[in-house]
Amino acid sequence: MPETTRAPQAPFFVSVLPGRPRSFPIAMSLLALLNHLLNFVAPALAVGFLCALAGRLGGARAGAPAWWVQGAINSAVGAAALLAGLVFRGRDGTMTAYAALVIASGTSQWMVSRGWRK
C-alpha cells in the first residue's frame, strides 16, 4: 500500500480568508474566547508589571509616570510583541515570541522611566 503524504496546513490566519477551507472549528463560547485571550496576554501582563515594579527599586524619577501607568504601557508593548510573534511564526508560545516580549518590555520600561537621564 503506497504511503500518502499530507500537504502542510496553512496557519490559522491564512485559512480564514475567503475561498479557503477552514482548518479549525470556530464554535467557541464567549467565555472560552475570553479565557483564550486572557491566557494569551497573561505573560505580557506579568512581565510588564514586574518590569514596572522592578524599575521602582532604583527610585522614582522626576517626570516619570506612576508605576501602574508604566505597567500598562509595558503590558501593551509586550502584548504587541506576542501578537507579532503569533503572526510571523504562525503559532503561539514560541521562544522567539517570548524573547521579543522580554526585550520589548525591558526597552519600554527603560523609555517610560526615562532611563537615559541619569
KEDREN-859990 format. One record per residue (C-alpha): residue number from 1; residue in one letter; chain; z, y, x. Coordinates in Angstrom, 3 decimals. Layout:
% KEDREN-859990
   pos   code   unit          z          y          x
   NUM      A      A          Z          Y          X
...
***
This chain:
% KEDREN-859990
   pos   code   unit          z          y          x
     1      M      A      0.000      0.000      0.000
     2      P      A     -1.042      3.334      1.588
     3      E      A      1.642      5.859      2.230
     4      T      A      1.180      9.139      0.386
     5      T      A      2.188     12.408      1.905
     6      R      A      3.722     15.064     -0.200
     7      A      A      2.460     18.619      0.022
     8      P      A      5.098     21.138      1.066
     9      Q      A      6.508     23.157     -1.780
    10      A      A      6.277     26.905     -1.748
    11      P      A      9.513     28.888     -1.536
    12      F      A     11.012     29.843     -4.869
    13      F      A      9.910     33.472     -4.698
    14      V      A      6.279     32.353     -4.415
    15      S      A      6.455     29.643     -7.044
    16      V      A      7.274     32.018     -9.892
    17      L      A      4.111     34.058     -9.505
    18      P      A      1.708     33.932    -12.451
    19      G      A     -0.584     30.931    -12.377
    20      R      A      1.681     28.889    -10.119
    21      P      A      3.734     25.916    -11.238
    22      R      A      7.465     26.381    -11.413
    23      S      A      9.256     24.290     -8.822
    24      F      A     12.769     24.752    -10.173
    25      P      A     14.426     24.695    -13.561
    26      I      A     15.050     28.138    -14.987
    27      A      A     17.551     27.078    -17.636
    28      M      A     20.774     28.710    -16.458
    29      S      A     23.571     30.248    -18.419
    30      L      A     24.676     33.800    -17.791
    31      L      A     27.966     32.570    -16.363
    32      A      A     26.169     30.256    -13.931
    33      L      A     23.873     33.111    -12.850
    34      L      A     26.867     35.369    -12.258
    35      N      A     28.530     32.608    -10.259
    36      H      A     25.448     32.182     -8.067
    37      L      A     25.117     35.925     -7.463
    38      L      A     28.792     36.323     -6.593
    39      N      A     28.642     33.373     -4.208
    40      F      A     25.553     34.904     -2.595
    41      V      A     27.229     38.255     -1.879
    42      A      A     30.716     36.884     -1.084
    43      P      A     30.096     36.685      2.701
    44      A      A     28.784     40.265      2.693
    45      L      A     31.848     41.482      0.776
    46      A      A     34.236     39.672      3.112
    47      V      A     32.586     40.823      6.351
    48      G      A     32.060     44.368      5.078
    49      F      A     35.661     44.961      4.035
    50      L      A     37.061     43.173      7.098
    51      C      A     34.974     45.464      9.309
    52      A      A     36.308     48.498      7.454
    53      L      A     39.902     47.331      7.754
    54      A      A     39.477     46.405     11.417
    55      G      A     37.989     49.836     12.050
    56      R      A     41.235     51.379     10.799
    57      L      A     43.218     49.646     13.551
    58      G      A     41.870     52.159     16.057
    59      G      A     42.952     55.050     13.849
    60      A      A     41.091     57.042     11.231
    61      R      A     38.563     59.571     12.496
    62      A      A     38.258     63.059     11.101
    63      G      A     35.406     63.298      8.629
    64      A      A     35.068     59.540      8.138
    65      P      A     35.146     58.276      4.539
    66      A      A     38.033     56.276      3.073
    67      W      A     38.336     52.605      4.053
    68      W      A     37.160     51.364      0.664
    69      V      A     34.036     53.550      0.833
    70      Q      A     33.323     52.191      4.298
    71      G      A     33.819     48.654      2.992
    72      A      A     31.470     49.244      0.066
    73      I      A     28.767     50.645      2.366
    74      N      A     29.194     47.783      4.839
    75      S      A     29.023     45.249      1.996
    76      A      A     25.841     46.780      0.585
    77      V      A     24.198     46.738      4.022
    78      G      A     25.338     43.138      4.526
    79      A      A     24.000     42.070      1.123
    80      A      A     20.647     43.645      2.021
    81      A      A     20.647     41.674      5.286
    82      L      A     21.366     38.447      3.397
    83      L      A     18.616     39.237      0.896
    84      A      A     16.178     39.869      3.753
    85      G      A     17.168     36.523      5.255
    86      L      A     16.554     34.843      1.909
    87      V      A     13.122     36.435      1.541
    88      F      A     11.951     35.836      5.112
    89      R      A     13.364     32.337      5.615
    90      G      A     12.847     31.094      2.058
    91      R      A     16.389     29.807      1.584
    92      D      A     19.954     30.992      1.538
    93      G      A     22.606     30.185      4.114
    94      T      A     20.620     30.147      7.342
    95      M      A     22.369     31.034     10.568
    96      T      A     19.836     33.786     11.245
    97      A      A     20.783     35.459      7.965
    98      Y      A     24.479     35.243      8.819
    99      A      A     23.816     36.620     12.311
   100      A      A     21.888     39.502     10.736
   101      L      A     24.833     40.035      8.364
   102      V      A     27.285     40.387     11.239
   103      I      A     25.002     42.666     13.270
   104      A      A     24.154     44.850     10.263
   105      S      A     27.790     45.141      9.130
   106      G      A     29.012     45.979     12.625
   107      T      A     26.331     48.597     13.115
   108      S      A     27.038     50.049      9.689
   109      Q      A     30.760     50.269     10.432
   110      W      A     30.058     51.990     13.733
   111      M      A     27.827     54.536     11.989
   112      V      A     30.120     55.124      8.998
   113      S      A     33.225     55.569     11.151
   114      R      A     31.308     57.923     13.465
   115      G      A     31.863     55.715     16.487
   116      W      A     29.557     57.746     18.709
   117      R      A     32.002     60.687     18.603
   118      K      A     34.759     59.532     20.904
***
